[in-house]
Amino acid sequence: MPPRSEEPRRDATGSRRGSSRGASDRQVPPRSNGERAAGERGGESGIGGISDARAYTPRGRTIREGGATAAAGRAEQRRTPRSNRSQDPFRPALQVLDGGRAAAARGGGRQGAAARRDGGTGRTTVVRTVTPRTPRGEEAEPPRRRVTDPRRQDRGGPRRPARKPPRPPKLADPARRLRLGTALVMAMFVAIGIRLVVLQTVDTPAYADGGMADRLRTVQLPAPRGAIYDRNDAALAHSVEARYVYADPTRVEDIEATARTLSPMLGISASELAEKMQPRKRINGVDSRFEYLARGVDIDRAREIMKLELPGIYTQRDERREVPGYDLAANLIGFTSPDMIGLEGLEARYDDLLHGEDGERTFEIGLGAPIPSGYSRTTPAKPGSSMVLTIDRDLQFMTQRILSEQAKAAQASTAAAIVLDVRTGEVLAQASQPTYNAARPQASEPTDREDAATSFVVDPGSVHKAITFGAALQEGVITPDTSFPVSNAIRKGDTWFPDTHFANGRRMSVAGMMAYSSNVGTIQIADKLGPERLIDYQRRFGLGKPTGVGMPGEAGGRLLPLSEWSDSSHGSVPIGHSVDATPLQMAAAYAAIANDGTYIQPHLVKETIDPQGNRTPAEAPATRPVLSPENAKALRTILEAVTTVENATGLAAAIPGYRVAGKTGTGWRLVDGKKQPGDVASFIGMAPAENPRYVIAVFVHSPSGGGGKVAAPAFRDIMTFTLRHFKVPPSSEPAPKFTVFP
């Protein structure tokens, strides 16, 4: 704001308004009557100029009144307008608000005011007298009454009314505002208090549960899978504690570097690991925070990984299935998935028994760690039960080794060997070729994992002749002493069935027919027996349906219904053609002959062991009579001719010191009912023949070769080890002498 000028302001005529100089000090132009009247009104009360405002003194007196006071003996102080304005800037305004009454009291005394020219500069100096304050103890002089000028009452004309001083602005009542604010604050606190009470009493469960869900974590407690033992409690497959390694893709910082670091430690390619660590969305649209990198990792290796402190890489408790024997009984045992679910073999068949029930632990977590006094609930895991097989580990090992060597020598594509306990029906060994490493099943082919003993469907061939002879003995068609002429071939329908050992029409004993595997003699016996009774005994011996040994996917074979028989079927069926059977079915049939004519269902499970260690024997196998003990013994004697008669087909199966009864066979392999190239050589026998303990069946699918050359040597080696392993004493009596052509 610019400083106020010291010059008095001029009116419209150019004269200085409020000047204290007289008429003699300046030239005044002549005025009209109206102008004079206006000039006279200019001296009236309420029309004071700015000079009058400047003449204001602290006590509201004019300079004239101040001069009278000074005459009373008080000190007079002079101040210039500038210094006066700087100390009290409101004095001019207050003078104006006073309505010019001080100027009116002075009347025409403006010419006699103490105004003078200052040094010829043309400025007018206004001298103001300020009445000093009354010292303490002295009585202040009372203010003078204002005397109305009588001359003003005689003036005519309109008079301008005095201005009323403006009312000061009305201030708000602070007490009222304070009361209103207090009321609002109190209302707010009351509302908050009510809401807190509602939250703590009414809505507590809902809000507590809602917050609890965000803090709860659930950890699965895997149930240890039950073990699989052999008959002597030696572990064939069992579970061990391990670790799984997983990644949180949202926290992995450098995928490529992390994959390169973990690749040699996990044995997985870096590209595969990098793919697993890539960020991805779940089905519900949420970012995946868990991706398996490896399962069944050794505990020591997992610790090494955790020491690296790789961002987003973690480990947790896991379980790994171990098969100590690798390929030992692998085709029987099968394998599990990384989640410990049985996929093949006995692992799959008895998965419900072995798996158990997983537990879980649910707890409250805060700042990445469990809250000590927070919510916690644990459901213990229930371990799976274990099972004890009838398999003997040592015998299984030797059976697999012998079969593998023989299959390799014969260039066989498939082979099977079964060892049965005649008295109990227990499977002591069950080998397949090819086989695989059950500890690393991923590297194997599906055909390598098949159990040939239960899935290898064959046309058994001449090993079926024992069933035909047994049915004929039981039905009285023949006796051990029966003999009749046998030609070199026989025709059934449009098919000729020749013999490999020509009798040239001579009379041949039934023992000779068995020793030389006579097709003609067997067909002639079947003609006397009849097809209906032959089919009946096939069923009694267990053909045409699965044995129920316990293996998943066991084939049942097929018997040719009588309605489907052709003329040639009367020649093919008795000698083991047009019949579908598995090696285990044929072994069980021979076990019935060895067990005095009583069929016992073969089985692999001996007993189960619950988590508390209690043992429960397996369900007793089904049994049924097939032959009388006398006829069964007679048939066993006839079968001894195969390994004792000169030039017989099974001489390679003979074991020094033991009487052996059995039969060779040459059949075909069938796939979807179609004959495959090559021959299926077989030999099924029992020992000691006078009191059989074990039955062994060997089947080998090779490009060529009969049972006497391919299968019989393998039988001999396996039976020799079996008898010695179980400490079976040698036969006390030699085998009987047989007459082939009486």
Residue pairs with C-beta under 8 A, 6 or more apart in sequence:
4 85
6 81
6 82
6 123
7 16
7 123
8 16
8 17
8 18
8 19
8 49
8 50
8 51
8 124
9 16
9 17
9 18
9 49
9 50
10 16
10 17
11 17
13 29
15 26
15 28
16 51
17 49
17 50
17 51
18 48
18 49
18 50
18 51
18 52
18 53
18 54
18 103
19 49
19 51
19 110
19 124
20 51
20 110
20 111
20 113
20 115
20 124
20 126
21 110
21 111
21 113
21 115
21 124
22 110
22 111
22 112
23 111
24 111
25 111
31 39
37 157
40 155
41 47
41 157
41 160
43 103
43 104
43 107
43 108
44 100
44 104
44 152
44 155
44 159
44 160
45 99
45 100
45 101
45 103
45 104
45 152
45 162
46 99
46 100
46 101
46 104
46 160
46 161
46 162
46 163
47 100
47 103
47 160
48 95
48 96
48 98
48 99
48 100
48 101
48 102
48 103
48 104
49 100
49 103
50 92
51 126
52 62
52 95
52 100
52 102
52 103
53 91
53 92
53 93
53 94
53 95
53 96
54 81
54 84
54 85
54 91
54 92
54 95
54 126
54 128
55 62
55 63
55 95
55 102
55 103
55 126
55 128
56 62
56 91
56 92
56 94
56 95
56 98
56 102
57 63
57 65
57 66
57 128
57 129
57 130
57 131
58 88
58 130
58 131
59 131
59 143
60 98
60 102
61 69
61 102
61 131
61 143
62 102
62 103
62 105
62 106
63 106
63 113
63 114
63 127
63 128
63 129
64 105
64 106
64 109
65 102
65 105
65 144
66 76
66 128
66 129
66 130
66 131
67 129
69 129
69 131
69 141
70 76
70 129
70 131
72 141
74 131
74 132
75 132
76 129
76 130
77 129
77 130
77 132
78 127
78 128
78 129
79 128
79 130
80 125
80 126
81 126
81 128
84 91
84 128
85 91
85 92
95 102
97 163
97 165
99 162
99 163
101 146
104 149
104 152
105 146
105 147
105 149
106 113
107 149
107 151
114 127
115 124
115 125
115 126
115 127
116 124
116 125
117 123
117 124
118 124
118 125
134 140
134 141
199 207
212 364
212 375
215 364
215 365
215 366
215 371
215 374
216 362
216 363
216 364
216 365
216 375
217 362
217 363
217 364
217 365
217 370
218 360
218 361
218 362
219 360
219 361
219 362
219 363
220 358
220 359
220 360
221 358
221 359
221 360
221 361
221 378
221 379
221 380
221 381
222 317
222 318
222 319
222 340
222 358
222 381
223 355
223 356
223 357
223 358
223 359
223 381
223 382
223 383
223 384
224 239
224 319
224 356
224 381
224 383
224 384
225 239
225 319
225 321
225 336
225 340
225 354
225 355
225 356
225 383
225 384
226 353
226 354
226 355
226 356
226 383
226 384
226 385
226 386
226 387
226 609
227 235
227 237
227 238
227 239
227 386
227 387
228 235
228 236
228 237
228 238
228 333
228 346
228 347
228 354
228 386
228 387
228 389
229 235
229 236
229 386
229 387
229 388
229 389
230 236
230 388
230 389
230 391
230 392
230 393
230 396
231 388
231 389
231 390
231 391
231 392
231 426
231 428
231 606
232 392
232 393
233 388
234 393
235 324
236 323
236 324
236 325
236 328
236 329
236 333
236 389
236 391
236 393
237 321
237 322
237 323
237 333
237 347
237 438
238 321
238 322
238 324
239 319
239 320
239 321
239 322
239 340
240 319
240 320
240 322
241 299
241 317
241 318
241 319
241 320
242 295
242 296
242 297
242 298
242 299
242 302
242 318
242 319
242 320
243 297
243 298
243 299
243 301
243 302
243 315
243 316
243 317
243 318
244 292
244 293
244 294
244 295
244 296
244 297
244 315
244 316
244 317
244 318
244 338
245 262
245 266
245 292
245 293
245 294
245 297
245 302
245 305
245 313
245 314
245 315
246 290
246 291
246 292
246 293
246 313
246 314
246 315
246 316
247 258
247 276
247 277
247 290
247 291
247 293
247 312
247 313
247 314
248 289
248 290
248 291
248 312
248 314
249 277
249 278
249 279
249 280
249 287
249 288
249 289
249 291
249 312
250 279
250 287
250 288
250 289
250 312
251 289
251 311
251 312
252 258
252 277
252 310
252 311
252 312
252 313
253 311
253 312
255 274
255 277
255 278
256 270
256 274
258 273
258 277
258 310
258 311
258 312
258 313
259 270
259 271
259 273
259 274
259 277
260 270
261 308
261 310
262 268
262 270
262 273
262 293
262 305
262 310
262 313
263 269
263 270
263 273
265 301
265 304
265 305
266 273
266 293
266 294
266 297
266 301
267 294
268 293
268 294
273 293
276 291
276 292
276 293
277 291
277 293
277 312
279 287
279 288
280 287
280 288
280 291
281 287
281 288
282 288
292 338
293 313
295 318
295 320
295 338
296 318
296 319
296 320
296 321
296 338
297 305
297 315
297 318
302 315
305 313
305 315
306 314
306 315
319 340
321 335
321 336
321 340
321 439
322 439
323 330
323 333
323 335
323 437
323 438
323 439
325 393
325 397
326 437
326 438
326 439
327 400
327 435
327 436
327 437
327 438
328 393
328 396
328 397
328 400
329 391
329 393
329 396
329 400
329 430
330 345
330 435
330 436
330 437
330 438
330 449
331 345
331 430
331 431
331 432
331 435
331 436
331 449
331 450
331 451
331 452
332 345
332 346
332 389
332 391
332 430
332 451
332 551
332 604
333 345
333 346
333 347
333 438
334 342
334 343
334 344
334 345
334 346
334 347
334 348
334 349
334 438
334 449
335 342
335 343
335 344
335 345
335 347
335 438
335 441
336 342
336 343
336 347
337 343
340 355
341 351
341 355
342 348
342 349
342 350
342 351
342 354
342 355
344 441
344 449
344 552
345 438
345 449
345 451
345 551
345 552
346 387
346 389
346 550
346 551
346 604
347 354
348 552
349 550
349 551
349 552
350 387
350 550
350 605
353 384
353 385
353 387
353 608
354 384
354 385
354 386
354 387
355 384
356 381
356 382
356 383
356 384
356 385
356 611
357 381
357 382
358 381
359 378
359 379
359 380
359 381
359 382
360 378
360 379
361 376
361 377
361 378
361 379
362 375
362 376
362 377
362 378
363 370
363 371
363 374
363 375
363 376
363 377
364 370
364 371
364 374
364 375
364 376
365 371
365 374
366 374
370 376
382 611
383 611
384 611
385 608
385 609
385 610
385 611
386 608
386 609
387 605
387 607
387 608
387 609
388 605
388 606
388 607
388 608
388 609
388 615
389 604
389 605
389 606
390 421
390 424
390 426
390 427
390 428
390 603
390 604
390 605
390 606
391 427
391 428
391 429
391 430
391 604
392 428
392 429
392 725
394 725
395 419
395 428
395 429
395 721
395 722
395 725
396 428
396 429
396 430
396 431
398 429
398 718
398 721
398 725
399 417
399 419
399 429
399 430
399 431
399 718
400 429
400 431
400 433
400 435
402 417
402 714
402 717
402 718
402 721
403 415
403 416
403 417
403 431
403 433
403 698
403 714
403 718
404 433
404 435
406 412
406 415
406 698
406 700
406 710
406 711
406 713
406 714
407 415
407 433
407 700
407 702
410 681
410 700
410 702
410 705
410 710
411 702
411 703
412 433
412 700
412 701
412 702
412 710
413 678
413 701
413 702
414 432
414 433
414 434
414 452
414 456
414 669
414 700
414 701
415 432
415 433
415 452
415 698
415 699
415 700
415 701
416 430
416 431
416 432
416 433
416 452
416 453
416 456
416 583
416 697
416 698
416 699
417 429
417 430
417 431
417 453
417 583
417 696
417 697
417 698
417 699
417 714
417 718
418 427
418 429
418 430
418 431
418 453
418 583
418 584
418 587
418 696
418 697
419 427
419 428
419 429
419 430
419 694
419 695
419 696
419 718
419 722
420 426
420 427
420 428
420 587
420 588
420 591
420 602
420 694
420 695
420 696
420 697
421 427
421 428
421 693
421 694
422 591
422 594
422 595
422 686
422 692
422 693
422 694
422 695
423 595
423 693
424 600
424 621
425 588
425 591
425 600
425 601
425 602
425 603
425 621
425 623
426 602
426 603
426 606
427 549
427 602
427 603
427 604
428 694
428 722
429 718
429 722
430 451
430 453
430 584
430 604
431 453
432 450
432 451
432 452
432 453
433 452
434 447
434 448
435 448
436 443
436 444
436 445
436 448
436 449
437 443
437 444
441 449
450 456
451 551
452 583
452 699
453 582
453 583
453 584
453 587
454 546
454 547
454 549
454 551
454 553
454 554
454 555
454 582
454 584
455 553
455 554
455 555
455 582
456 555
456 582
456 583
456 669
456 699
456 701
457 555
457 557
457 580
457 581
457 582
457 669
457 670
457 671
458 580
458 581
458 582
458 583
458 667
458 668
458 669
458 670
458 680
458 682
458 699
458 701
459 576
459 577
459 578
459 579
459 580
459 667
459 668
459 669
459 670
459 675
459 680
460 576
460 579
460 581
460 586
460 665
460 667
460 680
460 682
461 575
461 576
461 577
461 665
461 666
461 667
461 668
461 680
461 682
461 707
462 517
462 519
462 575
462 576
462 649
462 663
462 664
462 665
462 666
462 667
462 707
463 576
463 586
463 590
463 663
463 664
463 665
463 667
463 682
463 683
463 684
463 707
464 574
464 575
464 576
464 579
464 581
464 586
464 665
465 514
465 517
465 522
465 574
465 575
465 576
465 663
466 514
466 589
466 590
466 593
466 635
466 639
466 663
466 684
467 537
467 538
467 541
467 543
467 589
468 522
468 525
468 526
468 529
468 534
468 574
468 575
469 478
469 510
469 514
469 522
469 525
469 635
469 638
470 537
470 541
470 593
470 626
470 627
470 631
470 632
470 635
471 477
471 529
471 533
471 534
471 536
471 537
472 478
472 525
472 526
472 528
472 529
473 479
473 480
473 627
473 631
473 634
473 635
474 537
474 626
474 627
474 628
474 631
475 529
475 533
477 525
477 528
477 529
478 510
478 525
478 528
479 634
480 510
480 511
480 634
480 637
480 638
481 509
482 509
482 510
483 507
483 508
483 509
483 510
483 512
483 742
484 507
484 508
484 521
484 524
485 503
485 505
485 506
485 507
485 508
486 499
486 503
486 505
486 506
486 507
486 508
486 513
486 518
486 520
486 521
486 524
487 503
487 504
487 505
487 520
488 498
488 499
488 502
488 503
488 504
488 505
488 520
489 496
489 497
489 498
489 499
489 520
490 496
490 497
490 519
490 520
490 523
490 524
490 571
491 497
491 571
492 523
492 567
492 568
492 569
492 570
492 571
492 572
493 566
493 567
493 568
493 569
493 570
493 571
494 567
494 568
495 568
495 571
495 572
497 519
497 520
497 523
497 571
497 572
497 575
498 519
498 520
499 516
499 517
499 518
499 519
499 520
499 521
500 516
500 517
501 516
501 517
501 518
501 647
503 516
503 518
503 520
503 521
503 741
506 741
507 741
507 742
508 516
508 518
508 521
508 740
508 741
509 738
509 739
509 740
509 741
509 742
510 521
510 525
510 638
511 637
511 638
511 641
511 645
511 738
511 739
511 740
512 518
512 641
512 645
512 738
512 739
512 740
512 741
513 521
513 522
514 638
514 639
514 641
514 642
514 663
515 641
515 642
515 644
515 645
515 648
515 649
515 738
515 740
516 645
516 647
516 648
516 649
516 740
517 642
517 649
517 663
517 664
519 571
519 575
522 574
522 575
523 570
523 571
523 574
523 575
525 574
526 534
526 570
526 573
526 574
527 570
531 562
531 565
531 569
531 570
531 573
532 562
534 573
534 574
535 559
535 561
535 562
537 626
538 544
538 559
538 579
539 545
539 559
540 599
540 624
540 626
541 588
541 589
541 592
541 599
541 626
542 585
542 588
542 589
542 592
542 599
543 557
543 559
543 579
543 581
543 585
543 589
544 556
544 557
544 558
544 559
545 556
545 557
546 554
546 555
546 556
547 554
547 582
547 584
547 585
547 588
547 601
547 602
548 554
548 601
548 603
548 622
549 584
549 601
549 602
549 603
549 604
550 603
550 604
550 605
551 604
554 582
554 584
555 582
557 579
557 580
557 581
557 582
557 585
558 579
558 580
559 579
559 580
560 569
560 573
560 578
560 579
565 573
569 578
572 578
573 579
576 665
576 667
577 667
577 668
580 670
583 682
583 697
583 699
584 602
584 697
586 682
586 684
586 697
587 602
587 684
587 695
587 696
587 697
588 599
588 600
588 601
588 602
589 599
590 662
590 684
590 685
590 686
590 695
590 697
591 599
591 600
591 602
591 686
591 695
592 598
592 599
592 600
592 626
592 627
592 632
593 627
593 632
593 635
593 636
593 639
593 686
594 632
594 636
594 661
594 686
594 692
594 695
595 632
595 692
596 627
596 629
596 632
596 633
597 625
597 626
597 627
597 628
597 629
597 631
597 632
598 623
598 624
598 625
598 626
599 623
599 624
599 625
599 626
600 621
600 622
600 623
601 621
601 622
601 623
602 621
603 618
603 621
605 618
606 617
606 618
607 615
607 616
607 617
607 618
608 615
608 616
608 618
609 615
609 616
610 616
627 635
636 661
636 686
636 689
636 692
637 661
637 689
637 736
639 661
639 662
639 663
639 685
639 686
639 689
640 659
640 660
640 661
640 689
640 735
640 736
640 738
641 648
641 738
641 740
642 648
642 649
642 650
642 653
642 661
642 662
642 663
642 664
643 650
643 651
643 653
643 654
643 660
643 661
643 662
643 685
643 735
644 651
644 654
644 735
644 738
645 738
645 740
649 664
649 706
649 707
649 708
650 662
650 663
650 664
650 683
650 685
650 707
650 708
650 712
651 708
651 712
652 708
652 709
652 712
652 713
652 716
653 660
653 662
653 664
653 683
653 685
653 708
653 712
653 713
653 715
653 716
653 719
654 660
654 716
655 687
655 716
655 719
655 720
655 723
657 730
657 731
658 687
658 688
658 689
658 719
658 723
658 728
658 730
658 731
659 687
659 688
659 689
659 690
659 731
659 733
659 734
659 735
660 685
660 686
660 687
660 688
660 689
660 719
661 685
661 686
661 687
661 689
661 692
662 683
662 684
662 685
662 686
662 715
663 683
663 684
663 685
664 681
664 682
664 683
664 706
664 707
664 708
664 711
664 712
665 680
665 681
665 682
665 683
665 684
665 707
665 711
666 679
666 680
666 681
666 682
666 706
666 707
667 679
667 680
667 682
668 675
668 676
668 679
668 680
669 675
669 676
669 678
669 680
669 701
670 676
676 701
677 703
678 701
678 702
678 703
678 704
679 701
679 702
679 703
679 704
679 705
679 706
680 699
680 700
680 701
681 699
681 700
681 702
681 705
681 706
681 707
681 708
681 709
681 710
681 711
682 697
682 698
682 699
682 700
682 707
682 711
683 697
683 698
683 707
683 708
683 711
683 712
683 714
683 715
684 695
684 696
684 697
684 698
684 715
685 695
685 696
685 715
685 719
686 692
686 694
686 695
686 696
687 693
687 694
687 719
687 723
687 728
688 723
688 728
688 730
688 731
689 731
689 735
690 731
690 732
690 733
693 723
693 726
693 728
694 719
694 722
694 723
694 726
694 728
696 715
696 718
696 719
696 722
698 711
698 712
698 714
698 715
698 718
699 711
700 710
700 711
700 714
702 710
722 728
